[in-house]
Amino acid sequence: MGDAGDAAKSSDTATRQPDRHSALALVLPHVLDTLRRDPALALTLACLMASLAGIYYAYAFYQKGFGIPVLSLAQIGDYLVAGLQQPVAIALVVATLPLCWLMDVVSTWYHRRDAVRRDRLRALPRLRRWQALHLRYLEWYLDNLWTMHFAYLLVIFIYGWIFVGLYARHRVAVVQRGGVAAVTVRLNGAAADEAPTWSYLGAVSNYVFLYDHGQRRPLVVPVNAIASLHPPLAARPMSGSAPVAPKP
């Protein structure tokens, strides 16, 4: 009975061994153990990734799309909540999970194939120069999975850069077509009837970003200079657009 129990335990241990060709399977148990000891770390990392994506979106949308120096105008608190203001940042964080899994599946297949090639080269009685160099490369490549961890981080960074950049360019085009919400703004000291209607781009702690379709240029208005900001009346045209003819 004792021998059978030991054999069963050793069998269970063998089945629980992570795939040595999978970079994700080797590092995932350590990550899960760390998150079990400190669950708040998972939320911190998710918020950090979302904030980084939100900061880059703000740069791509405001700075590159409209020439607004948003990184210079923003405060520290704006950077911390940048990701929470943009759903695309949260979607990017969620999308990295299946992306990492898919990359690991492909990488594991290549590692197993290269392991077979390495074993074949080792079995040869004599190696040519290029075969010896190839064997040396395979041994280094298969024994250093940290290169795959670095590659995962690099691909995720490039994926986020492209994904957020494309979405920012799409939002710029939507704004220029007039497809975003419009607001009526009355500045301090202006008369009651002097309240133009502009497209609302966004805001940081001390500034509101607007877009004037009539002059096709963005506006940066300090918060202290705004007396009121509200949705326009349905019959009121956007500033710079053609007036709506009254119904007969």
C-alpha positions as CSV (number, residue, x, y, z in Angstrom):
1,M,0.0,0.0,0.0
2,G,2.8,2.4,0.9
3,D,4.6,1.7,-2.5
4,A,1.3,2.3,-4.3
5,G,0.7,5.5,-2.5
6,D,4.2,6.8,-3.2
7,A,3.8,5.8,-6.9
8,A,0.5,7.7,-7.1
9,K,2.0,10.8,-5.5
10,S,4.9,10.7,-7.8
11,S,2.6,10.3,-10.8
12,D,0.5,13.3,-9.6
13,T,3.6,15.4,-9.2
14,A,4.8,14.5,-12.7
15,T,1.4,15.4,-14.2
16,R,1.5,18.8,-12.4
17,Q,4.9,19.6,-13.7
18,P,4.7,22.7,-16.0
19,D,5.7,22.3,-19.6
20,R,9.4,23.1,-19.8
21,H,8.9,24.4,-23.4
22,S,6.2,26.9,-22.3
23,A,7.5,30.2,-21.0
24,L,4.1,31.1,-19.7
25,A,3.6,27.8,-17.9
26,L,6.9,28.1,-16.1
27,V,6.3,31.7,-14.9
28,L,2.5,31.5,-14.3
29,P,2.7,29.5,-11.0
30,H,5.1,32.1,-9.5
31,V,2.8,34.9,-10.6
32,L,-0.3,33.3,-9.1
33,D,1.5,32.6,-5.8
34,T,2.5,36.3,-5.6
35,L,-1.0,37.4,-6.3
36,R,-2.4,35.1,-3.7
37,R,-0.1,36.6,-1.1
38,D,-0.9,40.1,-2.2
39,P,-4.2,40.3,-4.1
40,A,-4.1,44.1,-4.3
41,L,-1.1,43.7,-6.6
42,A,-3.3,42.4,-9.4
43,L,-5.5,45.5,-9.2
44,T,-2.4,47.8,-9.1
45,L,-0.9,46.2,-12.2
46,A,-4.2,46.4,-14.1
47,C,-4.6,50.1,-13.2
48,L,-1.0,50.8,-14.2
49,M,-1.5,49.2,-17.6
50,A,-4.7,51.0,-18.1
51,S,-3.1,54.3,-17.1
52,L,-0.2,53.8,-19.5
53,A,-2.7,53.0,-22.3
54,G,-4.8,56.0,-21.4
55,I,-1.8,58.4,-21.3
56,Y,-0.7,57.2,-24.8
57,Y,-4.3,57.6,-26.1
58,A,-4.4,61.1,-24.7
59,Y,-1.1,61.9,-26.5
60,A,-2.2,60.3,-29.8
61,F,-5.6,61.9,-29.7
62,Y,-4.9,65.4,-28.4
63,Q,-1.3,66.0,-29.3
64,K,-1.0,64.2,-32.6
65,G,-4.6,64.6,-33.7
66,F,-5.2,68.3,-32.7
67,G,-1.9,69.7,-31.6
68,I,-3.0,70.2,-28.0
69,P,0.0,69.7,-25.6
70,V,-2.1,67.6,-23.2
71,L,0.9,66.1,-21.4
72,S,2.0,69.6,-20.4
73,L,-1.4,70.8,-19.3
74,A,-2.3,67.7,-17.3
75,Q,-1.8,67.2,-13.6
76,I,-0.5,64.2,-11.7
77,G,-4.1,63.1,-10.9
78,D,-5.0,63.2,-14.6
79,Y,-2.3,60.7,-15.4
80,L,-3.6,58.3,-12.7
81,V,-7.2,58.3,-14.1
82,A,-6.3,58.5,-17.8
83,G,-7.0,54.9,-18.4
84,L,-10.3,54.9,-16.5
85,Q,-11.6,57.7,-18.7
86,Q,-11.0,55.7,-21.9
87,P,-12.8,52.3,-22.4
88,V,-10.2,51.5,-25.0
89,A,-7.5,51.3,-22.3
90,I,-9.5,48.8,-20.3
91,A,-10.2,46.8,-23.4
92,L,-6.5,46.7,-24.2
93,V,-5.7,45.4,-20.7
94,V,-8.3,42.6,-21.1
95,A,-7.1,41.8,-24.6
96,T,-3.6,41.1,-23.5
97,L,-4.7,37.9,-21.7
98,P,-5.7,35.9,-24.8
99,L,-2.9,37.5,-26.7
100,C,-0.3,36.1,-24.2
101,W,-2.0,32.7,-24.3
102,L,-2.0,32.6,-28.1
103,M,1.7,33.7,-28.2
104,D,2.6,30.9,-25.8
105,V,0.8,28.3,-27.8
106,V,2.8,29.2,-30.9
107,S,6.0,29.6,-29.0
108,T,5.6,26.2,-27.3
109,W,5.1,24.5,-30.6
110,Y,8.3,26.0,-32.0
111,H,10.2,25.1,-28.9
112,R,9.2,21.5,-29.1
113,R,10.1,21.4,-32.8
114,D,13.5,22.9,-32.0
115,A,14.1,20.5,-29.2
116,V,13.6,17.6,-31.6
117,R,16.1,19.2,-34.0
118,R,18.6,19.7,-31.2
119,D,18.3,16.0,-30.2
120,R,18.9,14.9,-33.8
121,L,22.0,17.1,-34.0
122,R,23.3,15.7,-30.8
123,A,22.8,12.1,-32.1
124,L,25.0,12.7,-35.2
125,P,28.5,11.2,-34.9
126,R,30.1,14.2,-36.6
127,L,28.8,17.7,-37.1
128,R,29.6,20.1,-39.9
129,R,30.5,23.7,-39.0
130,W,27.0,25.1,-39.7
131,Q,25.5,22.2,-37.8
132,A,27.7,22.8,-34.8
133,L,26.7,26.5,-34.8
134,H,23.1,25.6,-35.2
135,L,23.3,23.2,-32.3
136,R,25.0,25.8,-30.1
137,Y,22.2,28.3,-30.9
138,L,19.5,25.7,-30.2
139,E,21.0,24.8,-26.8
140,W,21.3,28.5,-25.8
141,Y,17.8,29.3,-27.2
142,L,16.0,26.4,-25.5
143,D,17.8,26.9,-22.1
144,N,17.0,30.6,-21.9
145,L,13.3,31.1,-21.9
146,W,13.8,34.6,-20.5
147,T,14.2,35.7,-24.1
148,M,10.5,34.7,-24.6
149,H,9.4,36.6,-21.6
150,F,11.1,39.7,-23.0
151,A,9.5,39.0,-26.4
152,Y,6.1,38.8,-24.8
153,L,6.5,42.2,-23.2
154,L,7.8,43.7,-26.4
155,V,4.9,42.3,-28.5
156,I,2.3,43.5,-25.9
157,F,3.9,46.9,-26.0
158,I,3.9,47.1,-29.8
159,Y,0.3,45.7,-29.9
160,G,-0.9,48.4,-27.5
161,W,1.0,51.1,-29.4
162,I,-0.7,50.1,-32.7
163,F,-4.1,49.4,-31.2
164,V,-4.4,52.6,-29.2
165,G,-2.9,54.7,-32.0
166,L,-5.4,53.4,-34.6
167,Y,-8.3,54.0,-32.2
168,A,-7.1,57.6,-31.5
169,R,-6.9,58.3,-35.3
170,H,-10.4,56.9,-35.6
171,R,-11.7,59.2,-32.9
172,V,-10.0,62.2,-34.5
173,A,-11.8,61.5,-37.8
174,V,-15.1,61.2,-35.9
175,V,-14.6,64.6,-34.2
176,Q,-13.8,66.2,-37.5
177,R,-17.0,64.8,-39.0
178,G,-19.0,66.2,-36.2
179,G,-19.8,62.9,-34.7
180,V,-19.2,63.8,-31.0
181,A,-21.3,65.6,-28.4
182,A,-21.6,69.3,-28.7
183,V,-21.7,71.7,-25.7
184,T,-22.8,75.3,-25.4
185,V,-20.1,77.3,-23.5
186,R,-20.6,80.7,-21.9
187,L,-17.4,82.4,-20.8
188,N,-17.0,84.7,-17.8
189,G,-17.9,88.2,-18.6
190,A,-19.8,87.3,-21.8
191,A,-23.3,88.3,-22.5
192,A,-26.1,85.8,-22.0
193,D,-26.6,85.4,-25.8
194,E,-22.8,85.0,-26.4
195,A,-22.6,81.3,-25.9
196,P,-21.2,79.5,-28.9
197,T,-21.7,75.8,-29.4
198,W,-18.6,73.6,-30.0
199,S,-17.7,69.9,-30.0
200,Y,-16.5,68.6,-26.7
201,L,-13.2,66.7,-26.9
202,G,-12.4,66.1,-23.2
203,A,-10.9,67.8,-20.2
204,V,-8.2,67.7,-17.6
205,S,-8.1,69.2,-14.1
206,N,-7.6,72.8,-15.2
207,Y,-8.6,72.9,-18.9
208,V,-11.4,71.9,-21.2
209,F,-10.7,70.9,-24.8
210,L,-13.2,71.9,-27.5
211,Y,-13.3,71.9,-31.3
212,D,-14.6,74.7,-33.5
213,H,-16.0,73.3,-36.7
214,G,-16.4,76.7,-38.3
215,Q,-12.7,77.5,-38.1
216,R,-11.6,73.9,-38.0
217,R,-9.3,74.3,-35.0
218,P,-9.2,73.1,-31.4
219,L,-9.8,75.3,-28.4
220,V,-8.1,75.1,-25.0
221,V,-10.3,76.9,-22.4
222,P,-9.2,77.2,-18.7
223,V,-11.8,75.9,-16.3
224,N,-11.8,79.2,-14.4
225,A,-12.8,81.1,-17.5
226,I,-16.0,79.1,-18.0
227,A,-19.2,80.4,-16.5
228,S,-21.5,77.6,-17.7
229,L,-21.2,74.5,-20.0
230,H,-24.3,72.6,-20.9
231,P,-25.8,70.6,-23.9
232,P,-27.1,72.8,-26.6
233,L,-30.8,73.3,-27.4
234,A,-32.0,71.0,-30.2
235,A,-32.8,73.9,-32.5
236,R,-29.5,75.6,-32.0
237,P,-26.9,74.9,-34.7
238,M,-23.3,74.1,-33.9
239,S,-21.0,77.2,-34.1
240,G,-19.6,77.5,-37.6
241,S,-22.1,75.1,-39.2
242,A,-24.9,76.0,-41.6
243,P,-28.1,77.3,-39.9
244,V,-31.1,75.1,-39.9
245,A,-33.9,76.4,-42.0
246,P,-37.2,76.7,-40.1
247,K,-40.0,74.4,-41.1
248,P,-42.8,76.0,-43.2
